[in-house]
Amino acid sequence: MKTFTVTVDPALEQIMGRYFELVREDLATAGRAMAAGDAEGVRMVGHRLKGNGTSYGFPRLTELGAAMEQAALQGDLPGAAASADEVREFIDAVRVVYGKDNAG
């Protein structure tokens, strides 16, 4: 898998590991919601990602969360699942460095 680098605010270094754990937990929650046909549960996960991705230095997660949320609002669980897969691929491939320039 090809990795890429995102520069994140050094103030987030202490909590970045936990942030990624929470994103993975949210993806598991979304997966269970999708399996149950629970579009609202999927929407809530997408909404959280949309709301916090940029705050943690990852505007791409904000975009993917918004896409997941929108798909769930439209009842498009396969589309939401595709966005969730992209989130998983992103967090598996990203290499975080800490510095002043945020190229996220």
Phi and psi restraints in degrees (range 20) as a CNS / XPLOR table:
assign (resid 1 and name C) (resid 2 and name N)
       (resid 2 and name CA) (resid 2 and name C) 1.0 -76.5 20.0 2
assign (resid 2 and name N) (resid 2 and name CA)
       (resid 2 and name C) (resid 3 and name N) 1.0 134.9 20.0 2
assign (resid 2 and name C) (resid 3 and name N)
       (resid 3 and name CA) (resid 3 and name C) 1.0 -103.4 20.0 2
assign (resid 3 and name N) (resid 3 and name CA)
       (resid 3 and name C) (resid 4 and name N) 1.0 162.4 20.0 2
assign (resid 3 and name C) (resid 4 and name N)
       (resid 4 and name CA) (resid 4 and name C) 1.0 -142.2 20.0 2
assign (resid 4 and name N) (resid 4 and name CA)
       (resid 4 and name C) (resid 5 and name N) 1.0 161.2 20.0 2
assign (resid 4 and name C) (resid 5 and name N)
       (resid 5 and name CA) (resid 5 and name C) 1.0 -110.8 20.0 2
assign (resid 5 and name N) (resid 5 and name CA)
       (resid 5 and name C) (resid 6 and name N) 1.0 137.0 20.0 2
assign (resid 5 and name C) (resid 6 and name N)
       (resid 6 and name CA) (resid 6 and name C) 1.0 -124.8 20.0 2
assign (resid 6 and name N) (resid 6 and name CA)
       (resid 6 and name C) (resid 7 and name N) 1.0 131.1 20.0 2
assign (resid 6 and name C) (resid 7 and name N)
       (resid 7 and name CA) (resid 7 and name C) 1.0 -91.6 20.0 2
assign (resid 7 and name N) (resid 7 and name CA)
       (resid 7 and name C) (resid 8 and name N) 1.0 127.3 20.0 2
assign (resid 7 and name C) (resid 8 and name N)
       (resid 8 and name CA) (resid 8 and name C) 1.0 -123.4 20.0 2
assign (resid 8 and name N) (resid 8 and name CA)
       (resid 8 and name C) (resid 9 and name N) 1.0 151.4 20.0 2
assign (resid 8 and name C) (resid 9 and name N)
       (resid 9 and name CA) (resid 9 and name C) 1.0 -52.8 20.0 2
assign (resid 9 and name N) (resid 9 and name CA)
       (resid 9 and name C) (resid 10 and name N) 1.0 128.7 20.0 2
assign (resid 9 and name C) (resid 10 and name N)
       (resid 10 and name CA) (resid 10 and name C) 1.0 -59.1 20.0 2
assign (resid 10 and name N) (resid 10 and name CA)
       (resid 10 and name C) (resid 11 and name N) 1.0 -23.7 20.0 2
assign (resid 10 and name C) (resid 11 and name N)
       (resid 11 and name CA) (resid 11 and name C) 1.0 -64.3 20.0 2
assign (resid 11 and name N) (resid 11 and name CA)
       (resid 11 and name C) (resid 12 and name N) 1.0 -18.4 20.0 2
assign (resid 11 and name C) (resid 12 and name N)
       (resid 12 and name CA) (resid 12 and name C) 1.0 -92.2 20.0 2
assign (resid 12 and name N) (resid 12 and name CA)
       (resid 12 and name C) (resid 13 and name N) 1.0 -4.6 20.0 2
assign (resid 12 and name C) (resid 13 and name N)
       (resid 13 and name CA) (resid 13 and name C) 1.0 -56.3 20.0 2
assign (resid 13 and name N) (resid 13 and name CA)
       (resid 13 and name C) (resid 14 and name N) 1.0 -42.5 20.0 2
assign (resid 13 and name C) (resid 14 and name N)
       (resid 14 and name CA) (resid 14 and name C) 1.0 -64.1 20.0 2
assign (resid 14 and name N) (resid 14 and name CA)
       (resid 14 and name C) (resid 15 and name N) 1.0 -26.4 20.0 2
assign (resid 14 and name C) (resid 15 and name N)
       (resid 15 and name CA) (resid 15 and name C) 1.0 -111.1 20.0 2
assign (resid 15 and name N) (resid 15 and name CA)
       (resid 15 and name C) (resid 16 and name N) 1.0 -1.2 20.0 2
assign (resid 15 and name C) (resid 16 and name N)
       (resid 16 and name CA) (resid 16 and name C) 1.0 -63.1 20.0 2
assign (resid 16 and name N) (resid 16 and name CA)
       (resid 16 and name C) (resid 17 and name N) 1.0 -41.1 20.0 2
assign (resid 16 and name C) (resid 17 and name N)
       (resid 17 and name CA) (resid 17 and name C) 1.0 -59.2 20.0 2
assign (resid 17 and name N) (resid 17 and name CA)
       (resid 17 and name C) (resid 18 and name N) 1.0 -43.9 20.0 2
assign (resid 17 and name C) (resid 18 and name N)
       (resid 18 and name CA) (resid 18 and name C) 1.0 -67.2 20.0 2
assign (resid 18 and name N) (resid 18 and name CA)
       (resid 18 and name C) (resid 19 and name N) 1.0 -36.8 20.0 2
assign (resid 18 and name C) (resid 19 and name N)
       (resid 19 and name CA) (resid 19 and name C) 1.0 -58.7 20.0 2
assign (resid 19 and name N) (resid 19 and name CA)
       (resid 19 and name C) (resid 20 and name N) 1.0 -46.9 20.0 2
assign (resid 19 and name C) (resid 20 and name N)
       (resid 20 and name CA) (resid 20 and name C) 1.0 -65.0 20.0 2
assign (resid 20 and name N) (resid 20 and name CA)
       (resid 20 and name C) (resid 21 and name N) 1.0 -35.2 20.0 2
assign (resid 20 and name C) (resid 21 and name N)
       (resid 21 and name CA) (resid 21 and name C) 1.0 -60.6 20.0 2
assign (resid 21 and name N) (resid 21 and name CA)
       (resid 21 and name C) (resid 22 and name N) 1.0 -44.5 20.0 2
assign (resid 21 and name C) (resid 22 and name N)
       (resid 22 and name CA) (resid 22 and name C) 1.0 -65.3 20.0 2
assign (resid 22 and name N) (resid 22 and name CA)
       (resid 22 and name C) (resid 23 and name N) 1.0 -37.4 20.0 2
assign (resid 22 and name C) (resid 23 and name N)
       (resid 23 and name CA) (resid 23 and name C) 1.0 -63.5 20.0 2
assign (resid 23 and name N) (resid 23 and name CA)
       (resid 23 and name C) (resid 24 and name N) 1.0 -42.4 20.0 2
assign (resid 23 and name C) (resid 24 and name N)
       (resid 24 and name CA) (resid 24 and name C) 1.0 -64.8 20.0 2
assign (resid 24 and name N) (resid 24 and name CA)
       (resid 24 and name C) (resid 25 and name N) 1.0 -39.0 20.0 2
assign (resid 24 and name C) (resid 25 and name N)
       (resid 25 and name CA) (resid 25 and name C) 1.0 -62.7 20.0 2
assign (resid 25 and name N) (resid 25 and name CA)
       (resid 25 and name C) (resid 26 and name N) 1.0 -41.8 20.0 2
assign (resid 25 and name C) (resid 26 and name N)
       (resid 26 and name CA) (resid 26 and name C) 1.0 -62.2 20.0 2
assign (resid 26 and name N) (resid 26 and name CA)
       (resid 26 and name C) (resid 27 and name N) 1.0 -39.3 20.0 2
assign (resid 26 and name C) (resid 27 and name N)
       (resid 27 and name CA) (resid 27 and name C) 1.0 -64.0 20.0 2
assign (resid 27 and name N) (resid 27 and name CA)
       (resid 27 and name C) (resid 28 and name N) 1.0 -38.8 20.0 2
assign (resid 27 and name C) (resid 28 and name N)
       (resid 28 and name CA) (resid 28 and name C) 1.0 -64.7 20.0 2
assign (resid 28 and name N) (resid 28 and name CA)
       (resid 28 and name C) (resid 29 and name N) 1.0 -40.8 20.0 2
assign (resid 28 and name C) (resid 29 and name N)
       (resid 29 and name CA) (resid 29 and name C) 1.0 -61.5 20.0 2
assign (resid 29 and name N) (resid 29 and name CA)
       (resid 29 and name C) (resid 30 and name N) 1.0 -44.3 20.0 2
assign (resid 29 and name C) (resid 30 and name N)
       (resid 30 and name CA) (resid 30 and name C) 1.0 -63.0 20.0 2
assign (resid 30 and name N) (resid 30 and name CA)
       (resid 30 and name C) (resid 31 and name N) 1.0 -39.9 20.0 2
assign (resid 30 and name C) (resid 31 and name N)
       (resid 31 and name CA) (resid 31 and name C) 1.0 -61.7 20.0 2
assign (resid 31 and name N) (resid 31 and name CA)
       (resid 31 and name C) (resid 32 and name N) 1.0 -43.1 20.0 2
assign (resid 31 and name C) (resid 32 and name N)
       (resid 32 and name CA) (resid 32 and name C) 1.0 -65.0 20.0 2
assign (resid 32 and name N) (resid 32 and name CA)
       (resid 32 and name C) (resid 33 and name N) 1.0 -40.6 20.0 2
assign (resid 32 and name C) (resid 33 and name N)
       (resid 33 and name CA) (resid 33 and name C) 1.0 -63.9 20.0 2
assign (resid 33 and name N) (resid 33 and name CA)
       (resid 33 and name C) (resid 34 and name N) 1.0 -41.7 20.0 2
assign (resid 33 and name C) (resid 34 and name N)
       (resid 34 and name CA) (resid 34 and name C) 1.0 -62.0 20.0 2
assign (resid 34 and name N) (resid 34 and name CA)
       (resid 34 and name C) (resid 35 and name N) 1.0 -43.6 20.0 2
assign (resid 34 and name C) (resid 35 and name N)
       (resid 35 and name CA) (resid 35 and name C) 1.0 -62.1 20.0 2
assign (resid 35 and name N) (resid 35 and name CA)
       (resid 35 and name C) (resid 36 and name N) 1.0 -30.4 20.0 2
assign (resid 35 and name C) (resid 36 and name N)
       (resid 36 and name CA) (resid 36 and name C) 1.0 -89.8 20.0 2
assign (resid 36 and name N) (resid 36 and name CA)
       (resid 36 and name C) (resid 37 and name N) 1.0 -1.8 20.0 2
assign (resid 36 and name C) (resid 37 and name N)
       (resid 37 and name CA) (resid 37 and name C) 1.0 72.6 20.0 2
assign (resid 37 and name N) (resid 37 and name CA)
       (resid 37 and name C) (resid 38 and name N) 1.0 23.2 20.0 2
assign (resid 37 and name C) (resid 38 and name N)
       (resid 38 and name CA) (resid 38 and name C) 1.0 -92.4 20.0 2
assign (resid 38 and name N) (resid 38 and name CA)
       (resid 38 and name C) (resid 39 and name N) 1.0 85.0 20.0 2
assign (resid 38 and name C) (resid 39 and name N)
       (resid 39 and name CA) (resid 39 and name C) 1.0 -62.1 20.0 2
assign (resid 39 and name N) (resid 39 and name CA)
       (resid 39 and name C) (resid 40 and name N) 1.0 -34.2 20.0 2
assign (resid 39 and name C) (resid 40 and name N)
       (resid 40 and name CA) (resid 40 and name C) 1.0 -66.3 20.0 2
assign (resid 40 and name N) (resid 40 and name CA)
       (resid 40 and name C) (resid 41 and name N) 1.0 -40.2 20.0 2
assign (resid 40 and name C) (resid 41 and name N)
       (resid 41 and name CA) (resid 41 and name C) 1.0 -62.7 20.0 2
assign (resid 41 and name N) (resid 41 and name CA)
       (resid 41 and name C) (resid 42 and name N) 1.0 -40.2 20.0 2
assign (resid 41 and name C) (resid 42 and name N)
       (resid 42 and name CA) (resid 42 and name C) 1.0 -66.6 20.0 2
assign (resid 42 and name N) (resid 42 and name CA)
       (resid 42 and name C) (resid 43 and name N) 1.0 -42.0 20.0 2
assign (resid 42 and name C) (resid 43 and name N)
       (resid 43 and name CA) (resid 43 and name C) 1.0 -58.9 20.0 2
assign (resid 43 and name N) (resid 43 and name CA)
       (resid 43 and name C) (resid 44 and name N) 1.0 -42.3 20.0 2
assign (resid 43 and name C) (resid 44 and name N)
       (resid 44 and name CA) (resid 44 and name C) 1.0 -62.9 20.0 2
assign (resid 44 and name N) (resid 44 and name CA)
       (resid 44 and name C) (resid 45 and name N) 1.0 -39.8 20.0 2
assign (resid 44 and name C) (resid 45 and name N)
       (resid 45 and name CA) (resid 45 and name C) 1.0 -65.3 20.0 2
assign (resid 45 and name N) (resid 45 and name CA)
       (resid 45 and name C) (resid 46 and name N) 1.0 -45.8 20.0 2
assign (resid 45 and name C) (resid 46 and name N)
       (resid 46 and name CA) (resid 46 and name C) 1.0 -59.3 20.0 2
assign (resid 46 and name N) (resid 46 and name CA)
       (resid 46 and name C) (resid 47 and name N) 1.0 -40.5 20.0 2
assign (resid 46 and name C) (resid 47 and name N)
       (resid 47 and name CA) (resid 47 and name C) 1.0 -62.6 20.0 2
assign (resid 47 and name N) (resid 47 and name CA)
       (resid 47 and name C) (resid 48 and name N) 1.0 -42.3 20.0 2
assign (resid 47 and name C) (resid 48 and name N)
       (resid 48 and name CA) (resid 48 and name C) 1.0 -62.3 20.0 2
assign (resid 48 and name N) (resid 48 and name CA)
       (resid 48 and name C) (resid 49 and name N) 1.0 -45.6 20.0 2
assign (resid 48 and name C) (resid 49 and name N)
       (resid 49 and name CA) (resid 49 and name C) 1.0 -61.7 20.0 2
assign (resid 49 and name N) (resid 49 and name CA)
       (resid 49 and name C) (resid 50 and name N) 1.0 -43.2 20.0 2
assign (resid 49 and name C) (resid 50 and name N)
       (resid 50 and name CA) (resid 50 and name C) 1.0 -59.6 20.0 2
assign (resid 50 and name N) (resid 50 and name CA)
       (resid 50 and name C) (resid 51 and name N) 1.0 -40.1 20.0 2
assign (resid 50 and name C) (resid 51 and name N)
       (resid 51 and name CA) (resid 51 and name C) 1.0 -75.5 20.0 2
assign (resid 51 and name N) (resid 51 and name CA)
       (resid 51 and name C) (resid 52 and name N) 1.0 -27.4 20.0 2
assign (resid 51 and name C) (resid 52 and name N)
       (resid 52 and name CA) (resid 52 and name C) 1.0 -115.1 20.0 2
assign (resid 52 and name N) (resid 52 and name CA)
       (resid 52 and name C) (resid 53 and name N) 1.0 -10.3 20.0 2
assign (resid 52 and name C) (resid 53 and name N)
       (resid 53 and name CA) (resid 53 and name C) 1.0 -55.9 20.0 2
assign (resid 53 and name N) (resid 53 and name CA)
       (resid 53 and name C) (resid 54 and name N) 1.0 -54.0 20.0 2
assign (resid 53 and name C) (resid 54 and name N)
       (resid 54 and name CA) (resid 54 and name C) 1.0 -66.2 20.0 2
assign (resid 54 and name N) (resid 54 and name CA)
       (resid 54 and name C) (resid 55 and name N) 1.0 -35.1 20.0 2
assign (resid 54 and name C) (resid 55 and name N)
       (resid 55 and name CA) (resid 55 and name C) 1.0 -60.1 20.0 2
assign (resid 55 and name N) (resid 55 and name CA)
       (resid 55 and name C) (resid 56 and name N) 1.0 -31.0 20.0 2
assign (resid 55 and name C) (resid 56 and name N)
       (resid 56 and name CA) (resid 56 and name C) 1.0 -94.7 20.0 2
assign (resid 56 and name N) (resid 56 and name CA)
       (resid 56 and name C) (resid 57 and name N) 1.0 3.6 20.0 2
assign (resid 56 and name C) (resid 57 and name N)
       (resid 57 and name CA) (resid 57 and name C) 1.0 97.5 20.0 2
assign (resid 57 and name N) (resid 57 and name CA)
       (resid 57 and name C) (resid 58 and name N) 1.0 15.7 20.0 2
assign (resid 57 and name C) (resid 58 and name N)
       (resid 58 and name CA) (resid 58 and name C) 1.0 -127.2 20.0 2
assign (resid 58 and name N) (resid 58 and name CA)
       (resid 58 and name C) (resid 59 and name N) 1.0 77.2 20.0 2
assign (resid 58 and name C) (resid 59 and name N)
       (resid 59 and name CA) (resid 59 and name C) 1.0 -58.6 20.0 2
assign (resid 59 and name N) (resid 59 and name CA)
       (resid 59 and name C) (resid 60 and name N) 1.0 -26.5 20.0 2
assign (resid 59 and name C) (resid 60 and name N)
       (resid 60 and name CA) (resid 60 and name C) 1.0 -63.7 20.0 2
assign (resid 60 and name N) (resid 60 and name CA)
       (resid 60 and name C) (resid 61 and name N) 1.0 -36.5 20.0 2
assign (resid 60 and name C) (resid 61 and name N)
       (resid 61 and name CA) (resid 61 and name C) 1.0 -66.7 20.0 2
assign (resid 61 and name N) (resid 61 and name CA)
       (resid 61 and name C) (resid 62 and name N) 1.0 -34.5 20.0 2
assign (resid 61 and name C) (resid 62 and name N)
       (resid 62 and name CA) (resid 62 and name C) 1.0 -62.3 20.0 2
assign (resid 62 and name N) (resid 62 and name CA)
       (resid 62 and name C) (resid 63 and name N) 1.0 -45.2 20.0 2
assign (resid 62 and name C) (resid 63 and name N)
       (resid 63 and name CA) (resid 63 and name C) 1.0 -61.7 20.0 2
assign (resid 63 and name N) (resid 63 and name CA)
       (resid 63 and name C) (resid 64 and name N) 1.0 -45.8 20.0 2
assign (resid 63 and name C) (resid 64 and name N)
       (resid 64 and name CA) (resid 64 and name C) 1.0 -67.5 20.0 2
assign (resid 64 and name N) (resid 64 and name CA)
       (resid 64 and name C) (resid 65 and name N) 1.0 -38.1 20.0 2
assign (resid 64 and name C) (resid 65 and name N)
       (resid 65 and name CA) (resid 65 and name C) 1.0 -63.1 20.0 2
assign (resid 65 and name N) (resid 65 and name CA)
       (resid 65 and name C) (resid 66 and name N) 1.0 -41.6 20.0 2
assign (resid 65 and name C) (resid 66 and name N)
       (resid 66 and name CA) (resid 66 and name C) 1.0 -63.0 20.0 2
assign (resid 66 and name N) (resid 66 and name CA)
       (resid 66 and name C) (resid 67 and name N) 1.0 -41.1 20.0 2
assign (resid 66 and name C) (resid 67 and name N)
       (resid 67 and name CA) (resid 67 and name C) 1.0 -65.2 20.0 2
assign (resid 67 and name N) (resid 67 and name CA)
       (resid 67 and name C) (resid 68 and name N) 1.0 -40.6 20.0 2
assign (resid 67 and name C) (resid 68 and name N)
       (resid 68 and name CA) (resid 68 and name C) 1.0 -63.6 20.0 2
assign (resid 68 and name N) (resid 68 and name CA)
       (resid 68 and name C) (resid 69 and name N) 1.0 -45.3 20.0 2
assign (resid 68 and name C) (resid 69 and name N)
       (resid 69 and name CA) (resid 69 and name C) 1.0 -61.2 20.0 2
assign (resid 69 and name N) (resid 69 and name CA)
       (resid 69 and name C) (resid 70 and name N) 1.0 -46.7 20.0 2
assign (resid 69 and name C) (resid 70 and name N)
       (resid 70 and name CA) (resid 70 and name C) 1.0 -63.5 20.0 2
assign (resid 70 and name N) (resid 70 and name CA)
       (resid 70 and name C) (resid 71 and name N) 1.0 -43.6 20.0 2
assign (resid 70 and name C) (resid 71 and name N)
       (resid 71 and name CA) (resid 71 and name C) 1.0 -60.4 20.0 2
assign (resid 71 and name N) (resid 71 and name CA)
       (resid 71 and name C) (resid 72 and name N) 1.0 -44.3 20.0 2
assign (resid 71 and name C) (resid 72 and name N)
       (resid 72 and name CA) (resid 72 and name C) 1.0 -64.0 20.0 2
assign (resid 72 and name N) (resid 72 and name CA)
       (resid 72 and name C) (resid 73 and name N) 1.0 -39.4 20.0 2
assign (resid 72 and name C) (resid 73 and name N)
       (resid 73 and name CA) (resid 73 and name C) 1.0 -60.6 20.0 2
assign (resid 73 and name N) (resid 73 and name CA)
       (resid 73 and name C) (resid 74 and name N) 1.0 -31.4 20.0 2
assign (resid 73 and name C) (resid 74 and name N)
       (resid 74 and name CA) (resid 74 and name C) 1.0 -88.8 20.0 2
assign (resid 74 and name N) (resid 74 and name CA)
       (resid 74 and name C) (resid 75 and name N) 1.0 1.6 20.0 2
assign (resid 74 and name C) (resid 75 and name N)
       (resid 75 and name CA) (resid 75 and name C) 1.0 75.3 20.0 2
assign (resid 75 and name N) (resid 75 and name CA)
       (resid 75 and name C) (resid 76 and name N) 1.0 16.0 20.0 2
assign (resid 75 and name C) (resid 76 and name N)
       (resid 76 and name CA) (resid 76 and name C) 1.0 -93.5 20.0 2
assign (resid 76 and name N) (resid 76 and name CA)
       (resid 76 and name C) (resid 77 and name N) 1.0 77.6 20.0 2
assign (resid 76 and name C) (resid 77 and name N)
       (resid 77 and name CA) (resid 77 and name C) 1.0 -66.5 20.0 2
assign (resid 77 and name N) (resid 77 and name CA)
       (resid 77 and name C) (resid 78 and name N) 1.0 -35.1 20.0 2
assign (resid 77 and name C) (resid 78 and name N)
       (resid 78 and name CA) (resid 78 and name C) 1.0 -61.7 20.0 2
assign (resid 78 and name N) (resid 78 and name CA)
       (resid 78 and name C) (resid 79 and name N) 1.0 -38.2 20.0 2
assign (resid 78 and name C) (resid 79 and name N)
       (resid 79 and name CA) (resid 79 and name C) 1.0 -65.7 20.0 2
assign (resid 79 and name N) (resid 79 and name CA)
       (resid 79 and name C) (resid 80 and name N) 1.0 -40.3 20.0 2
assign (resid 79 and name C) (resid 80 and name N)
       (resid 80 and name CA) (resid 80 and name C) 1.0 -64.5 20.0 2
assign (resid 80 and name N) (resid 80 and name CA)
       (resid 80 and name C) (resid 81 and name N) 1.0 -38.6 20.0 2
assign (resid 80 and name C) (resid 81 and name N)
       (resid 81 and name CA) (resid 81 and name C) 1.0 -64.4 20.0 2
assign (resid 81 and name N) (resid 81 and name CA)
       (resid 81 and name C) (resid 82 and name N) 1.0 -38.0 20.0 2
assign (resid 81 and name C) (resid 82 and name N)
       (resid 82 and name CA) (resid 82 and name C) 1.0 -63.5 20.0 2
assign (resid 82 and name N) (resid 82 and name CA)
       (resid 82 and name C) (resid 83 and name N) 1.0 -41.1 20.0 2
assign (resid 82 and name C) (resid 83 and name N)
       (resid 83 and name CA) (resid 83 and name C) 1.0 -65.4 20.0 2
assign (resid 83 and name N) (resid 83 and name CA)
       (resid 83 and name C) (resid 84 and name N) 1.0 -40.8 20.0 2
assign (resid 83 and name C) (resid 84 and name N)
       (resid 84 and name CA) (resid 84 and name C) 1.0 -61.4 20.0 2
assign (resid 84 and name N) (resid 84 and name CA)
       (resid 84 and name C) (resid 85 and name N) 1.0 -39.9 20.0 2
assign (resid 84 and name C) (resid 85 and name N)
       (resid 85 and name CA) (resid 85 and name C) 1.0 -61.8 20.0 2
assign (resid 85 and name N) (resid 85 and name CA)
       (resid 85 and name C) (resid 86 and name N) 1.0 -39.7 20.0 2
assign (resid 85 and name C) (resid 86 and name N)
       (resid 86 and name CA) (resid 86 and name C) 1.0 -65.5 20.0 2
assign (resid 86 and name N) (resid 86 and name CA)
       (resid 86 and name C) (resid 87 and name N) 1.0 -36.8 20.0 2
assign (resid 86 and name C) (resid 87 and name N)
       (resid 87 and name CA) (resid 87 and name C) 1.0 -61.8 20.0 2
assign (resid 87 and name N) (resid 87 and name CA)
       (resid 87 and name C) (resid 88 and name N) 1.0 -46.6 20.0 2
assign (resid 87 and name C) (resid 88 and name N)
       (resid 88 and name CA) (resid 88 and name C) 1.0 -60.4 20.0 2
assign (resid 88 and name N) (resid 88 and name CA)
       (resid 88 and name C) (resid 89 and name N) 1.0 -45.1 20.0 2
assign (resid 88 and name C) (resid 89 and name N)
       (resid 89 and name CA) (resid 89 and name C) 1.0 -62.0 20.0 2
assign (resid 89 and name N) (resid 89 and name CA)
       (resid 89 and name C) (resid 90 and name N) 1.0 -40.5 20.0 2
assign (resid 89 and name C) (resid 90 and name N)
       (resid 90 and name CA) (resid 90 and name C) 1.0 -61.5 20.0 2
assign (resid 90 and name N) (resid 90 and name CA)
       (resid 90 and name C) (resid 91 and name N) 1.0 -51.5 20.0 2
assign (resid 90 and name C) (resid 91 and name N)
       (resid 91 and name CA) (resid 91 and name C) 1.0 -71.2 20.0 2
assign (resid 91 and name N) (resid 91 and name CA)
       (resid 91 and name C) (resid 92 and name N) 1.0 -24.1 20.0 2
assign (resid 91 and name C) (resid 92 and name N)
       (resid 92 and name CA) (resid 92 and name C) 1.0 -75.6 20.0 2
assign (resid 92 and name N) (resid 92 and name CA)
       (resid 92 and name C) (resid 93 and name N) 1.0 -26.6 20.0 2
assign (resid 92 and name C) (resid 93 and name N)
       (resid 93 and name CA) (resid 93 and name C) 1.0 -100.0 20.0 2
assign (resid 93 and name N) (resid 93 and name CA)
       (resid 93 and name C) (resid 94 and name N) 1.0 -17.4 20.0 2
assign (resid 93 and name C) (resid 94 and name N)
       (resid 94 and name CA) (resid 94 and name C) 1.0 -76.0 20.0 2
assign (resid 94 and name N) (resid 94 and name CA)
       (resid 94 and name C) (resid 95 and name N) 1.0 140.2 20.0 2
assign (resid 94 and name C) (resid 95 and name N)
       (resid 95 and name CA) (resid 95 and name C) 1.0 -115.6 20.0 2
assign (resid 95 and name N) (resid 95 and name CA)
       (resid 95 and name C) (resid 96 and name N) 1.0 119.5 20.0 2
assign (resid 95 and name C) (resid 96 and name N)
       (resid 96 and name CA) (resid 96 and name C) 1.0 -94.2 20.0 2
assign (resid 96 and name N) (resid 96 and name CA)
       (resid 96 and name C) (resid 97 and name N) 1.0 131.0 20.0 2
assign (resid 96 and name C) (resid 97 and name N)
       (resid 97 and name CA) (resid 97 and name C) 1.0 -121.7 20.0 2
assign (resid 97 and name N) (resid 97 and name CA)
       (resid 97 and name C) (resid 98 and name N) 1.0 153.3 20.0 2
assign (resid 97 and name C) (resid 98 and name N)
       (resid 98 and name CA) (resid 98 and name C) 1.0 -110.8 20.0 2
assign (resid 98 and name N) (resid 98 and name CA)
       (resid 98 and name C) (resid 99 and name N) 1.0 125.0 20.0 2
assign (resid 98 and name C) (resid 99 and name N)
       (resid 99 and name CA) (resid 99 and name C) 1.0 -173.6 20.0 2
assign (resid 99 and name N) (resid 99 and name CA)
       (resid 99 and name C) (resid 100 and name N) 1.0 -174.4 20.0 2
assign (resid 99 and name C) (resid 100 and name N)
       (resid 100 and name CA) (resid 100 and name C) 1.0 -79.4 20.0 2
assign (resid 100 and name N) (resid 100 and name CA)
       (resid 100 and name C) (resid 101 and name N) 1.0 -31.5 20.0 2
assign (resid 100 and name C) (resid 101 and name N)
       (resid 101 and name CA) (resid 101 and name C) 1.0 -86.5 20.0 2
assign (resid 101 and name N) (resid 101 and name CA)
       (resid 101 and name C) (resid 102 and name N) 1.0 121.2 20.0 2
assign (resid 101 and name C) (resid 102 and name N)
       (resid 102 and name CA) (resid 102 and name C) 1.0 -101.1 20.0 2
assign (resid 102 and name N) (resid 102 and name CA)
       (resid 102 and name C) (resid 103 and name N) 1.0 104.6 20.0 2
assign (resid 102 and name C) (resid 103 and name N)
       (resid 103 and name CA) (resid 103 and name C) 1.0 -95.0 20.0 2
assign (resid 103 and name N) (resid 103 and name CA)
       (resid 103 and name C) (resid 104 and name N) 1.0 1.6 20.0 2
